[in-house]
Amino acid sequence: MQKRKFKNYFLKSFQYKYSIFVMWIVIVSMLVTALIVYNTCINYLITTAQDEGVISSESIEGLNLTLIKYLIAPAIVACLVCFLLSIMISHRVAGALFRIEMYLDQMSEGNLPDKIQFRDDDAVPEIGESFNKMLRHLYEVKSGVDELEKIMLDAEFNKKKTLKKLAELKRLFPCEK
């Protein structure tokens, strides 16, 4: 497994899109919660305390500002924490996807890599295992093709040997009917 390089923490636009989506959910949730709490507290103060003459209008305005401060500060902290967590989580997924994309690009150029390696905390290690299983199968096919090529180029071309090798290759790619 490879270690994390912090300079490459933002790998793809996927991370930005995911983080912004999470932030919108958090901000909307915080606003709704803050408005409900604020409205409930202010209505309670106005109806209960002012009717009994315990609190004046000026005191309510001071409490109003204090209440707003106590609702905004935790909301900002929660938004920052959620943003950082969404970046960390999306990085685990984006890192794995970035690595797979890199290996697929190599394969499209004709280079078969040995095996894909994810970092210890990357998400979806099952995809890496499936990818490595596919690579092993491709190496089997490649070695079969290489062996068949050698047989065909051999000066003593043997039809039975070639047909046998073709049957082996066909077994590697079973076709369903």
C-alpha positions, 0 to 999 in steps of 0.5 A: 500500500502506498502512503498519502501525499498531502500535496495531491489531496484534491485529485478530481472535481469529484471531491469538490462536487461532493464537498459542496453538496455536503456543505449545502445539506449542512448549511440548510440544516443549520439554518433551519435548526437555528431559525427554529431555535431562535424563533422559539426562544424569542417567542418565549421571551416575548410572550412570557417575560415581557407579559409579566414585566420581568424583561424590558424591550431593550433587554430583549434586544440584547438577548436577541443579539446574544442568541444570534451569536450563540447560534451562528458560532456553532453553525460555522464550526459545524460547517467547517468540520463537515467540510473537512470530513467530506474532503477526507472521505471523498479523498479516499474514494477519489484516490482509488478512482484516480489510481484505477484511471491511471492504470487503465490509461497505461493499459490502453497504451499497451502496457500491462501493470503488475498490479494495482495498489491502493493506500491503506485507507482508500475506499473500495479495496474490493475494486482493486482486488477485482482489477488485480484478478482481471490483470492476472487473467490478461497475463494468462491470455498474453502468455498464451498469445505469446506462446502461440506466436512462437509456435506459429513462427517456428520453422517446424509449424505443427498444426496439432500443437497450434489447434491445442493452444487455440483450444486452451485460449478459447477456454480462457474466454468462454462464450455464453450462448 
